[in-house]
Amino acid sequence: MKYNSTRNRSVSVSAAQAIAQGISADGGLFVPESLPQYSYEDLCKLKEMTYQGRAQRILSDFLTDFTQPEIEESVREAYSPNKFGGEHPAPLALQQNGDKNMYVLELWHGPTCAFKDMALQILPHLLTKSMSKVSGGKKAVILVATSGDTGKAALEGFRDVAGTEIMVFYPQDGVSPMQERQMNTQEGGNVHVCAIQGNFDDAQTGVKKIFTDPACGQKLAEHNMMFSSANSINWGRLLPQIVYYVYAYLELVRQGKRVLGEPMDVVVPTGNFGNILAAYYAMKMGLPVNKLICASNENNVLTDFIRTGVYNKNRPFHTTSSPSMDILVSSNLERLLYDMTGGNDALVASWMKSLNDAGVYTVNAEVKAKMDELFLSLIHI
């Protein structure tokens, strides 16, 4: 399977190159040229597997330039019981509300108590294997912008990983006291943490500019280094998140709460749109999903966009008790737009340019209709 840039689909790279590079040189995000399709029979087989077994199957379908032993080792090391407190890294818990049942996918059992552990425990394995395939012996300098939990999860995941240096940038006074302490007390000889003046969007914009700056890239190359990312702009970070939506649905089926083929609704609190995008991809692959419900806090740029079709970051920024959702520029939305436009890279690039230049863009009627069909219900938290 090859990967294209959302802003130039003529760019075509391997999975290893996409993961090692993190972001395309044109500023676009890497997306798979196609999505594997899971039939009823495929889901039946996956239902009988463990979390680790399902992860191996799904990753194998996307990472076709990895060997099976490489994928098996990555999954085994990432989701070992000593890291997630047992054989089930993401338990499904029932929450009853009157006569209605809601199931909560517990994604906080990892070493940093953040859902980002589900991806950032396996990304170091995927990245180092990718680097060995495509980098020619270069060291990976991993840049991370964080609104809180990504920073600590990335630092913990890449702590003392050979061939890597990780640099995390977080907004001063824009993360919780616990998150700040977690990051600033992180152990490891290859970890670096820096507070910036501004908010998460400022950190994310700065990191993207560094990524696409030819002079910065050249300077690293002179020292046998290259940039990579641990944010969800990196496909290697987003891919493992698809796994837990497939797992959640099949657990409902296995427990007799759903008949295979009966759809579920998915509610996701989201800021950078990566988590809910993983559910969208799972649905596109054949997972029975009815509606994707995007939950936001006061920084409700996403819910406004889904409702109106107008993305407008020109609004007050609110610092809330959920800093991971305090985001006004949702990077992964670019991947959704690319898919919903049928891979229209020129159109996506024009929208992203408008967002960068004027802080606003408006999608066309076709994309708005597709969003209305899928993102029917919106809530604010």
TORMITOR-564896 format. One record per residue (C-alpha): residue number from 1; x, y, z. Coordinates in Angstrom, 2 decimals. Example, Ala and Ser with C-alpha at 12.3 -4.5 7.8 and 13.67 -1.06 7.14 Angstrom:
BEGIN
{zake 1,{12.30,-4.50,7.80}}
{zake 2,{13.67,-1.06,7.14}}
END
This chain:
BEGIN
{zake 1,{0.00,0.00,0.00}}
{zake 2,{1.22,3.48,-0.91}}
{zake 3,{0.46,6.79,0.80}}
{zake 4,{-0.39,10.11,-0.86}}
{zake 5,{-0.23,13.69,0.32}}
{zake 6,{-3.56,15.42,0.93}}
{zake 7,{-2.20,18.45,-0.94}}
{zake 8,{-0.51,16.65,-3.83}}
{zake 9,{-1.75,13.17,-4.62}}
{zake 10,{1.10,12.62,-7.07}}
{zake 11,{3.29,12.20,-3.98}}
{zake 12,{3.40,8.45,-3.36}}
{zake 13,{5.46,6.91,-0.57}}
{zake 14,{5.65,3.64,1.33}}
{zake 15,{4.17,3.20,4.79}}
{zake 16,{7.66,3.28,6.28}}
{zake 17,{8.45,6.56,4.52}}
{zake 18,{5.15,8.10,5.63}}
{zake 19,{5.79,7.15,9.26}}
{zake 20,{9.44,8.15,9.26}}
{zake 21,{8.79,11.48,7.55}}
{zake 22,{5.65,12.31,9.52}}
{zake 23,{4.36,15.03,7.20}}
{zake 24,{4.70,15.64,3.47}}
{zake 25,{7.17,18.27,2.29}}
{zake 26,{4.27,20.25,0.79}}
{zake 27,{2.63,20.53,4.22}}
{zake 28,{0.00,17.90,3.47}}
{zake 29,{-0.73,14.83,5.55}}
{zake 30,{-0.12,11.29,4.36}}
{zake 31,{-3.20,9.15,3.73}}
{zake 32,{-3.48,5.58,2.40}}
{zake 33,{-4.25,5.40,-1.30}}
{zake 34,{-7.08,3.02,-0.43}}
{zake 35,{-8.64,1.48,2.66}}
{zake 36,{-8.81,-2.28,3.26}}
{zake 37,{-12.36,-3.57,3.23}}
{zake 38,{-13.63,-5.93,5.93}}
{zake 39,{-16.51,-8.18,5.02}}
{zake 40,{-18.97,-9.86,7.37}}
{zake 41,{-16.73,-12.94,7.27}}
{zake 42,{-13.65,-10.84,8.11}}
{zake 43,{-15.40,-9.35,11.13}}
{zake 44,{-16.45,-12.83,12.25}}
{zake 45,{-12.80,-13.90,12.24}}
{zake 46,{-11.67,-10.74,14.01}}
{zake 47,{-14.32,-11.28,16.68}}
{zake 48,{-12.54,-14.41,17.86}}
{zake 49,{-9.20,-12.64,18.28}}
{zake 50,{-7.65,-10.81,21.21}}
{zake 51,{-6.92,-7.08,21.10}}
{zake 52,{-3.38,-7.93,20.08}}
{zake 53,{-4.60,-10.26,17.32}}
{zake 54,{-6.93,-7.65,15.90}}
{zake 55,{-4.16,-5.05,16.02}}
{zake 56,{-1.81,-7.34,14.10}}
{zake 57,{-4.40,-7.98,11.39}}
{zake 58,{-5.32,-4.31,10.92}}
{zake 59,{-1.74,-3.03,10.98}}
{zake 60,{-0.70,-5.74,8.49}}
{zake 61,{-3.32,-4.50,6.01}}
{zake 62,{-1.90,-0.97,6.10}}
{zake 63,{1.83,-1.57,6.63}}
{zake 64,{2.48,-3.82,3.69}}
{zake 65,{6.21,-3.09,3.62}}
{zake 66,{6.60,-4.43,7.18}}
{zake 67,{7.21,-8.12,7.77}}
{zake 68,{4.77,-10.09,9.87}}
{zake 69,{7.39,-10.66,12.60}}
{zake 70,{8.00,-6.90,12.73}}
{zake 71,{4.32,-6.21,13.26}}
{zake 72,{3.90,-9.01,15.76}}
{zake 73,{6.85,-7.77,17.81}}
{zake 74,{5.58,-4.17,17.75}}
{zake 75,{2.13,-5.19,18.96}}
{zake 76,{3.45,-7.59,21.58}}
{zake 77,{5.85,-5.07,23.08}}
{zake 78,{3.39,-2.15,22.96}}
{zake 79,{0.38,-3.86,24.54}}
{zake 80,{2.07,-6.10,27.07}}
{zake 81,{0.06,-6.71,30.27}}
{zake 82,{2.64,-4.96,32.46}}
{zake 83,{2.05,-1.70,30.56}}
{zake 84,{-1.76,-1.75,30.51}}
{zake 85,{-2.54,-3.63,33.69}}
{zake 86,{-3.77,-6.84,32.09}}
{zake 87,{-4.57,-8.67,28.89}}
{zake 88,{-7.23,-6.14,27.86}}
{zake 89,{-5.63,-2.73,27.23}}
{zake 90,{-9.01,-1.07,26.45}}
{zake 91,{-11.86,-2.56,28.53}}
{zake 92,{-15.45,-1.77,27.61}}
{zake 93,{-17.49,-0.57,30.60}}
{zake 94,{-21.28,-0.37,30.82}}
{zake 95,{-22.82,2.91,31.99}}
{zake 96,{-26.57,2.74,32.54}}
{zake 97,{-28.75,5.82,32.17}}
{zake 98,{-32.30,4.86,33.00}}
{zake 99,{-33.42,2.32,30.43}}
{zake 100,{-30.58,3.22,28.06}}
{zake 101,{-27.18,1.61,28.00}}
{zake 102,{-23.99,3.42,27.06}}
{zake 103,{-20.62,1.72,26.80}}
{zake 104,{-17.44,3.58,27.62}}
{zake 105,{-14.21,2.45,26.00}}
{zake 106,{-11.63,2.87,28.75}}
{zake 107,{-8.49,4.16,27.06}}
{zake 108,{-6.71,5.29,30.19}}
{zake 109,{-5.05,2.09,31.41}}
{zake 110,{-1.65,2.89,29.88}}
{zake 111,{1.46,4.14,31.68}}
{zake 112,{0.52,7.86,31.51}}
{zake 113,{-3.26,7.44,32.04}}
{zake 114,{-3.96,9.13,28.68}}
{zake 115,{-5.75,7.64,25.68}}
{zake 116,{-2.71,8.64,23.65}}
{zake 117,{-0.87,5.68,25.19}}
{zake 118,{-2.86,3.38,22.92}}
{zake 119,{-0.94,4.77,19.95}}
{zake 120,{2.21,6.15,21.53}}
{zake 121,{3.26,2.86,23.05}}
{zake 122,{3.44,1.29,19.60}}
{zake 123,{4.61,4.29,17.53}}
{zake 124,{8.25,4.07,18.74}}
{zake 125,{8.37,0.47,17.46}}
{zake 126,{6.83,1.42,14.13}}
{zake 127,{9.03,4.49,13.75}}
{zake 128,{12.33,2.81,14.52}}
{zake 129,{11.51,-0.01,12.09}}
{zake 130,{10.50,2.57,9.47}}
{zake 131,{13.73,4.50,9.98}}
{zake 132,{15.77,1.33,9.46}}
{zake 133,{14.03,0.83,6.10}}
{zake 134,{14.23,4.34,4.62}}
{zake 135,{16.51,6.70,6.54}}
{zake 136,{19.94,5.38,5.65}}
{zake 137,{21.03,5.34,9.29}}
{zake 138,{19.78,8.81,10.21}}
{zake 139,{18.64,9.67,13.73}}
{zake 140,{15.00,10.74,14.10}}
{zake 141,{14.39,14.12,15.72}}
{zake 142,{10.77,13.89,16.82}}
{zake 143,{8.91,17.18,17.17}}
{zake 144,{5.72,17.20,19.23}}
{zake 145,{3.22,19.97,19.88}}
{zake 146,{0.98,19.16,22.81}}
{zake 147,{-2.02,20.52,24.62}}
{zake 148,{-1.29,18.18,27.50}}
{zake 149,{-1.52,14.42,27.33}}
{zake 150,{0.24,13.80,24.01}}
{zake 151,{3.42,15.30,25.41}}
{zake 152,{3.78,12.99,28.36}}
{zake 153,{2.63,9.93,26.42}}
{zake 154,{5.14,10.65,23.63}}
{zake 155,{7.97,11.31,26.08}}
{zake 156,{7.26,8.06,27.90}}
{zake 157,{6.94,6.10,24.67}}
{zake 158,{10.22,7.37,23.19}}
{zake 159,{12.22,7.49,26.42}}
{zake 160,{15.74,6.19,25.69}}
{zake 161,{14.64,4.67,22.36}}
{zake 162,{17.85,4.25,20.36}}
{zake 163,{18.22,6.46,17.30}}
{zake 164,{15.73,9.08,18.45}}
{zake 165,{15.61,12.48,20.13}}
{zake 166,{12.22,13.86,21.13}}
{zake 167,{11.36,17.53,21.63}}
{zake 168,{7.99,18.48,23.11}}
{zake 169,{6.54,22.00,22.97}}
{zake 170,{3.61,22.89,25.20}}
{zake 171,{1.77,26.16,25.87}}
{zake 172,{2.80,27.81,29.11}}
{zake 173,{-0.28,27.96,31.38}}
{zake 174,{-2.16,25.96,28.73}}
{zake 175,{-1.88,22.49,30.24}}
{zake 176,{-2.98,21.14,33.59}}
{zake 177,{-0.55,21.30,36.55}}
{zake 178,{-0.33,17.50,36.56}}
{zake 179,{0.45,17.36,32.84}}
{zake 180,{3.13,20.01,33.21}}
{zake 181,{4.71,18.14,36.09}}
{zake 182,{4.55,14.85,34.18}}
{zake 183,{6.43,16.36,31.25}}
{zake 184,{9.01,18.31,33.23}}
{zake 185,{9.93,15.33,35.41}}
{zake 186,{10.20,12.87,32.52}}
{zake 187,{13.23,10.63,32.71}}
{zake 188,{15.33,9.73,29.70}}
{zake 189,{18.54,10.80,28.02}}
{zake 190,{16.89,11.75,24.73}}
{zake 191,{13.93,13.82,25.97}}
{zake 192,{13.58,17.60,25.76}}
{zake 193,{10.65,19.75,26.92}}
{zake 194,{10.00,23.41,26.22}}
{zake 195,{7.16,25.74,27.24}}
{zake 196,{6.13,28.36,24.68}}
{zake 197,{4.24,31.62,24.92}}
{zake 198,{0.91,31.08,23.22}}
{zake 199,{-1.61,28.27,22.92}}
{zake 200,{-1.57,24.82,21.35}}
{zake 201,{-2.35,26.18,17.89}}
{zake 202,{0.76,28.35,18.10}}
{zake 203,{2.84,25.32,19.07}}
{zake 204,{1.35,23.18,16.31}}
{zake 205,{1.83,25.91,13.69}}
{zake 206,{5.44,26.38,14.76}}
{zake 207,{6.18,22.66,14.55}}
{zake 208,{4.65,22.42,11.07}}
{zake 209,{6.74,25.39,9.90}}
{zake 210,{9.91,23.72,11.17}}
{zake 211,{8.97,20.48,9.41}}
{zake 212,{8.60,22.16,6.03}}
{zake 213,{11.53,24.58,6.33}}
{zake 214,{14.19,23.46,3.82}}
{zake 215,{16.97,25.17,5.78}}
{zake 216,{16.09,23.27,8.95}}
{zake 217,{15.93,20.02,7.04}}
{zake 218,{19.29,20.67,5.43}}
{zake 219,{20.90,21.46,8.78}}
{zake 220,{19.65,18.20,10.24}}
{zake 221,{20.83,16.26,7.19}}
{zake 222,{24.33,17.65,7.70}}
{zake 223,{24.29,15.95,11.11}}
{zake 224,{22.76,12.72,9.78}}
{zake 225,{19.35,13.47,11.28}}
{zake 226,{15.80,13.92,9.99}}
{zake 227,{12.56,15.24,11.45}}
{zake 228,{9.63,13.05,12.38}}
{zake 229,{6.49,13.53,14.45}}
{zake 230,{4.56,11.83,17.24}}
{zake 231,{1.47,13.97,16.81}}
{zake 232,{-1.55,12.50,15.05}}
{zake 233,{-0.41,14.21,11.84}}
{zake 234,{1.85,11.13,11.66}}
{zake 235,{0.00,8.18,10.13}}
{zake 236,{1.82,5.85,12.51}}
{zake 237,{0.10,7.61,15.38}}
{zake 238,{-3.37,7.57,13.83}}
{zake 239,{-3.41,3.99,12.53}}
{zake 240,{-3.32,2.27,15.94}}
{zake 241,{-6.37,4.28,16.97}}
{zake 242,{-8.46,2.55,14.30}}
{zake 243,{-7.84,-0.70,16.14}}
{zake 244,{-9.71,0.18,19.31}}
{zake 245,{-12.90,1.11,17.46}}
{zake 246,{-12.90,-2.25,15.70}}
{zake 247,{-12.16,-3.86,19.06}}
{zake 248,{-15.00,-1.98,20.81}}
{zake 249,{-17.61,-3.01,18.26}}
{zake 250,{-16.53,-6.64,18.20}}
{zake 251,{-16.55,-6.75,22.01}}
{zake 252,{-20.17,-5.59,21.93}}
{zake 253,{-20.91,-8.43,19.53}}
{zake 254,{-18.93,-10.96,21.52}}
{zake 255,{-20.79,-9.98,24.71}}
{zake 256,{-24.15,-10.28,22.95}}
{zake 257,{-24.89,-6.53,23.09}}
{zake 258,{-24.96,-6.23,19.29}}
{zake 259,{-25.76,-8.62,16.45}}
{zake 260,{-22.93,-8.58,13.94}}
{zake 261,{-23.96,-6.06,11.32}}
{zake 262,{-26.09,-3.96,13.70}}
{zake 263,{-24.49,-0.50,13.82}}
{zake 264,{-23.27,1.44,16.83}}
{zake 265,{-23.03,5.18,17.42}}
{zake 266,{-19.68,6.64,18.46}}
{zake 267,{-19.30,9.72,20.66}}
{zake 268,{-15.83,11.24,20.72}}
{zake 269,{-14.63,14.34,22.58}}
{zake 270,{-12.19,15.79,20.09}}
{zake 271,{-9.88,18.73,19.51}}
{zake 272,{-7.43,17.85,16.74}}
{zake 273,{-9.93,15.49,15.06}}
{zake 274,{-7.59,12.50,15.08}}
{zake 275,{-9.56,10.29,17.47}}
{zake 276,{-12.90,10.67,15.69}}
{zake 277,{-11.18,10.39,12.31}}
{zake 278,{-9.93,6.94,13.32}}
{zake 279,{-13.56,5.94,13.92}}
{zake 280,{-14.47,7.36,10.51}}
{zake 281,{-11.79,5.26,8.83}}
{zake 282,{-12.97,2.16,10.70}}
{zake 283,{-16.48,2.81,9.37}}
{zake 284,{-15.15,3.24,5.82}}
{zake 285,{-13.40,-0.11,6.18}}
{zake 286,{-16.68,-1.86,6.91}}
{zake 287,{-17.27,-1.45,10.64}}
{zake 288,{-21.02,-0.96,11.22}}
{zake 289,{-21.25,2.63,12.48}}
{zake 290,{-24.43,4.69,12.37}}
{zake 291,{-23.41,8.19,13.51}}
{zake 292,{-20.23,9.87,14.65}}
{zake 293,{-20.97,12.40,17.38}}
{zake 294,{-18.34,15.08,17.76}}
{zake 295,{-18.24,16.48,21.29}}
{zake 296,{-16.51,19.75,22.07}}
{zake 297,{-15.98,22.23,24.88}}
{zake 298,{-16.11,26.02,24.62}}
{zake 299,{-13.58,25.88,21.78}}
{zake 300,{-16.29,24.51,19.54}}
{zake 301,{-14.78,25.29,16.15}}
{zake 302,{-15.36,21.70,15.00}}
{zake 303,{-19.00,21.48,16.00}}
{zake 304,{-19.65,24.84,14.36}}
{zake 305,{-17.95,23.60,11.21}}
{zake 306,{-19.93,20.38,11.05}}
{zake 307,{-23.15,22.33,11.56}}
{zake 308,{-22.46,25.13,9.06}}
{zake 309,{-19.74,23.96,6.67}}
{zake 310,{-17.71,27.05,7.55}}
{zake 311,{-14.42,26.53,9.38}}
{zake 312,{-13.51,29.75,11.15}}
{zake 313,{-10.64,29.88,13.63}}
{zake 314,{-11.09,33.65,14.07}}
{zake 315,{-12.69,33.43,17.50}}
{zake 316,{-11.72,33.76,21.15}}
{zake 317,{-9.55,30.98,22.53}}
{zake 318,{-10.78,29.53,25.82}}
{zake 319,{-8.56,27.84,28.38}}
{zake 320,{-10.70,25.12,29.93}}
{zake 321,{-10.46,22.16,32.29}}
{zake 322,{-10.06,19.90,29.22}}
{zake 323,{-6.89,21.33,27.62}}
{zake 324,{-6.57,18.50,25.11}}
{zake 325,{-9.67,19.92,23.44}}
{zake 326,{-8.49,23.53,23.59}}
{zake 327,{-7.66,23.66,19.89}}
{zake 328,{-8.84,25.97,17.11}}
{zake 329,{-6.91,24.43,14.20}}
{zake 330,{-7.85,20.75,13.88}}
{zake 331,{-5.13,19.30,11.67}}
{zake 332,{-6.68,15.91,10.99}}
{zake 333,{-9.78,17.46,9.49}}
{zake 334,{-7.67,17.84,6.35}}
{zake 335,{-7.65,14.05,5.97}}
{zake 336,{-11.45,13.89,6.24}}
{zake 337,{-11.84,16.59,3.59}}
{zake 338,{-9.47,14.76,1.26}}
{zake 339,{-11.55,11.60,1.57}}
{zake 340,{-14.90,13.37,1.22}}
{zake 341,{-13.77,15.20,-1.92}}
{zake 342,{-12.68,11.95,-3.54}}
{zake 343,{-9.00,12.86,-3.20}}
{zake 344,{-9.29,16.37,-4.68}}
{zake 345,{-5.86,17.54,-3.56}}
{zake 346,{-6.10,20.93,-5.29}}
{zake 347,{-9.35,21.76,-3.54}}
{zake 348,{-8.05,20.64,-0.15}}
{zake 349,{-4.87,22.64,-0.66}}
{zake 350,{-6.91,25.75,-1.49}}
{zake 351,{-8.97,25.36,1.69}}
{zake 352,{-5.84,24.93,3.80}}
{zake 353,{-4.27,28.00,2.18}}
{zake 354,{-7.40,30.00,2.97}}
{zake 355,{-7.25,28.78,6.56}}
{zake 356,{-3.62,29.83,6.82}}
{zake 357,{-4.10,33.21,5.13}}
{zake 358,{-7.54,34.30,6.35}}
{zake 359,{-8.33,31.85,9.15}}
{zake 360,{-11.50,30.60,7.44}}
{zake 361,{-12.75,28.40,4.61}}
{zake 362,{-16.12,27.06,3.46}}
{zake 363,{-16.61,23.59,2.03}}
{zake 364,{-18.79,22.92,-0.98}}
{zake 365,{-22.34,21.59,-0.90}}
{zake 366,{-21.28,18.02,-1.69}}
{zake 367,{-18.95,17.77,1.31}}
{zake 368,{-21.49,19.48,3.56}}
{zake 369,{-24.14,16.93,2.55}}
{zake 370,{-21.79,14.06,3.35}}
{zake 371,{-21.04,15.52,6.77}}
{zake 372,{-24.75,16.02,7.46}}
{zake 373,{-25.40,12.38,6.70}}
{zake 374,{-22.73,11.04,9.03}}
{zake 375,{-22.32,13.68,11.74}}
{zake 376,{-25.98,13.98,12.60}}
{zake 377,{-25.86,14.72,16.31}}
{zake 378,{-23.52,17.19,17.96}}
{zake 379,{-23.07,17.86,21.66}}
{zake 380,{-21.06,20.27,23.73}}
{zake 381,{-19.33,19.35,26.97}}
END
